[in-house]
Amino acid sequence: MSSELPIIQCDGVSFAYGEAPVLTNVSFTVQPLDAVSLVGPNGGGKSTLLKLILGLVTPQQGTITVFGTSPQQARSRIGYMPQHLQYDADFPVSVLEVVLMGRARPGWGGLGRYSRTDRSRCLQFMAELGVETLAAASFRDLSGGQRQRVLIARALACEPELLLLDEPTANVDPAVELQFFEILKQLSHRVTVMTVSHDLGFVSQLVDRVFCVNRELRIHPTSELTGELIREMYGADIRMVRHDHCCGEEGHSHDGIF
């Protein structure tokens, strides 16, 4: 059965931009309902790995399959939230219209071509993320935290089996980050989640494993994360901070990095 297949199977993948190697001999498996996070220094290959999973680039060596097929063929089953949404701030697009973009499909004719079911499902996802009352608001007028919620709703709009989130808590304050944690924890019960984050205080209670990406890939259970391991991955020039606001047992806190 297809449900028994790995969500992602990566075997010996290497990729380079020109003569500059970005990923070397990367192998891993993500199973259904796994929750994993990609961490590592800027330029280490995290974004390239996401592009490989999405089928936007092709490995020069090795193979990668998603749902047992090519990433390009599996793309309709993947929800993706980018770190930055490229859009014209002067274009008058509403919050609901942004979320509806996640329902686009082959043969889609553009805005106004969505069905009643499309709109109903999007409003349901917006309600789940707490932004349904903003449906008619202009996307450009939202706060950073509101935009992040809307983009997650857009990623969910295609009703994916795999959810890729690139820095979902970037540029949000600690209170909003805590809300995101609760939302993503609930989502992880029904969809496979892969998160890119520099904030280990955030991901350590959300994910089962951490994929440390710095040209090569090393996999660690979150229980193995130590200051020494983090310094090995990021180098000496990092700043450690405490995240006492993270969910967990009372008084429990986690180290995070920025």
C-alpha positions in Angstrom: 0.0 0.0 0.0 1.2 3.5 -0.8 0.7 4.5 2.9 3.5 2.1 3.8 6.0 3.9 1.5 8.4 6.4 3.0 7.2 10.0 2.5 10.7 11.0 1.4 13.6 8.7 0.4 16.9 10.3 -0.3 19.9 8.1 -1.3 23.4 9.5 -1.9 22.3 12.9 -3.2 24.9 15.4 -4.1 24.2 18.9 -5.6 26.4 21.8 -6.7 25.8 25.2 -8.2 28.5 25.3 -10.9 31.7 24.2 -9.3 30.5 25.0 -5.7 29.3 21.8 -3.9 26.3 22.5 -1.7 25.2 19.0 -0.6 27.4 15.9 -0.6 26.2 12.2 -0.3 23.0 13.0 1.6 20.8 10.1 2.6 17.8 10.0 4.9 14.2 8.6 5.1 11.1 10.4 6.4 8.2 8.1 7.3 4.5 9.0 7.5 3.7 11.4 10.4 7.4 12.0 11.2 8.2 15.5 12.5 11.7 16.6 11.6 13.6 19.9 11.4 16.5 21.0 9.2 19.1 23.1 11.1 22.5 24.3 10.2 24.4 27.5 9.2 23.3 29.8 6.4 24.7 28.5 3.1 24.8 24.9 4.5 22.3 23.6 2.1 19.0 23.6 3.9 17.2 25.6 1.2 18.7 23.5 -1.5 17.4 20.4 0.2 13.9 21.8 0.2 14.2 22.6 -3.5 15.2 19.0 -4.1 12.2 17.7 -2.2 9.9 20.1 -4.2 11.5 19.1 -7.5 12.6 22.6 -8.3 16.2 21.3 -8.8 17.5 17.9 -9.7 20.4 16.1 -7.9 23.6 15.6 -9.9 24.2 12.3 -8.1 21.9 10.0 -6.2 18.1 9.7 -6.1 15.3 11.4 -4.2 11.7 10.2 -4.2 8.6 11.6 -2.6 5.6 9.3 -2.0 7.5 6.7 -4.0 7.6 8.8 -7.1 9.5 11.8 -8.5 9.3 15.1 -6.5 7.7 16.8 -9.6 4.9 14.2 -9.7 4.4 14.4 -5.9 4.2 18.2 -5.8 0.4 18.3 -5.5 0.6 16.4 -2.3 3.1 18.8 -0.7 2.2 22.0 1.2 5.0 24.6 1.3 5.3 27.8 3.4 8.2 29.9 2.2 10.2 32.1 4.5 9.4 35.1 2.4 6.5 35.6 0.0 7.3 37.5 -3.1 4.4 39.8 -4.0 3.7 43.3 -5.1 2.7 45.3 -2.0 0.6 47.6 -4.1 -1.5 44.7 -5.5 -4.8 44.6 -3.7 -5.0 41.0 -2.7 -7.1 39.9 0.3 -6.2 37.4 2.9 -8.8 34.9 1.6 -7.3 35.3 -2.0 -3.8 34.5 -0.7 -5.1 31.3 1.0 -7.0 30.3 -2.1 -3.8 30.3 -4.1 -3.0 27.0 -2.3 -5.9 25.5 -4.1 -4.5 26.2 -7.6 -4.3 23.1 -9.7 -3.5 22.1 -13.3 -5.8 24.0 -15.6 -6.6 26.6 -13.0 -7.8 29.8 -14.7 -6.7 32.4 -12.1 -8.5 34.4 -9.4 -12.3 34.0 -9.6 -12.0 30.4 -10.8 -12.3 28.8 -7.4 -15.3 26.7 -6.5 -17.6 27.0 -3.5 -15.8 24.0 -2.0 -12.4 25.7 -2.5 -13.6 28.7 -0.5 -15.3 26.6 2.2 -12.2 24.5 2.8 -9.9 27.6 2.9 -12.1 29.3 5.4 -12.0 26.1 7.5 -8.2 26.2 7.5 -8.2 29.9 8.3 -10.4 29.2 11.2 -8.0 26.5 12.4 -5.2 29.1 12.3 -7.3 31.8 13.9 -7.4 34.2 10.9 -10.9 33.6 9.5 -12.0 37.0 10.7 -9.3 38.6 8.4 -10.6 37.0 5.2 -11.5 40.4 3.7 -8.5 42.3 5.0 -5.6 43.3 2.7 -2.7 40.9 3.1 -0.2 43.8 3.1 -1.8 45.3 6.2 -1.2 42.2 8.4 1.3 41.9 11.2 4.3 39.5 10.8 2.6 36.9 13.0 -0.7 37.2 11.1 1.1 36.8 7.7 2.8 33.6 9.0 -0.5 32.1 10.0 -2.0 33.0 6.6 0.9 31.4 4.8 0.5 28.2 6.8 -3.2 28.2 5.9 -2.3 28.6 2.3 0.1 25.6 2.6 -2.7 23.6 4.1 -5.2 24.6 1.4 -4.1 21.9 -0.9 -4.7 19.4 1.9 -1.2 18.0 1.8 0.3 14.9 3.2 3.7 16.6 3.6 4.1 20.1 5.0 7.3 22.0 4.4 7.8 25.1 6.6 10.7 27.4 6.0 11.4 29.5 9.2 7.8 29.6 10.4 8.7 31.6 13.5 11.0 34.1 11.8 10.3 37.7 12.8 7.6 36.9 15.4 7.6 37.7 19.1 7.8 35.0 21.8 4.0 35.1 22.5 3.3 34.4 18.8 6.0 31.8 18.7 4.3 29.9 21.5 1.0 30.0 19.6 2.7 28.6 16.5 4.1 25.8 18.5 0.6 24.8 19.6 -0.7 25.0 16.0 2.2 22.9 14.5 2.0 20.4 17.3 -1.7 19.7 16.4 -0.9 19.6 12.6 1.9 17.0 13.2 -0.7 14.5 14.4 -2.3 14.4 10.9 0.4 15.4 8.4 4.2 14.8 8.0 6.0 18.0 8.9 9.5 19.2 8.0 10.5 22.5 9.5 13.6 24.7 8.7 14.5 26.7 11.8 17.5 28.2 13.5 15.6 28.2 16.8 16.3 24.9 18.6 14.3 26.1 21.6 11.3 26.1 19.3 11.9 22.8 17.4 13.2 20.6 20.2 9.7 19.9 21.6 8.0 19.8 18.2 10.2 17.3 16.2 11.5 13.8 16.8 14.7 14.2 14.9 17.0 17.1 13.8 18.7 16.9 10.4 21.9 18.9 10.8 22.8 20.2 7.3 26.2 21.7 6.5 27.0 20.3 3.1 26.7 16.9 4.6 23.8 15.7 6.6 23.8 14.2 10.1 20.7 13.0 11.9 20.2 13.3 15.7 17.3 12.6 18.0 16.4 15.8 19.8 17.5 14.2 23.0 21.1 14.2 21.8 21.3 18.0 21.1 24.0 19.5 23.3 25.9 22.8 23.3 28.9 21.0 22.0 27.1 19.5 19.1 25.5 22.9 18.2 28.9 24.6 18.3 30.3 21.9 16.0 27.5 22.6 13.5 27.4 26.4 13.6 31.0 27.3 14.7 32.0 29.5 17.6 30.3 32.7 16.4 26.8 31.9 17.6 24.7 33.3 20.4 22.9 31.0 22.8 19.7 32.1 24.3 17.1 30.6 26.6 13.5 29.8 25.6 11.7 29.6 28.9 8.4 30.3 27.1 8.5 27.0 25.2 5.8 24.5 26.0 6.7 21.6 28.3 7.0 20.8 31.9 6.8 23.7 34.3 10.2 25.4 34.7 11.7 23.5 31.8 13.6 25.5 29.2 15.7 24.9 26.1 18.7 26.4 24.5 18.0 28.2 21.2 20.3 29.7 18.6 20.0 32.7 16.3 
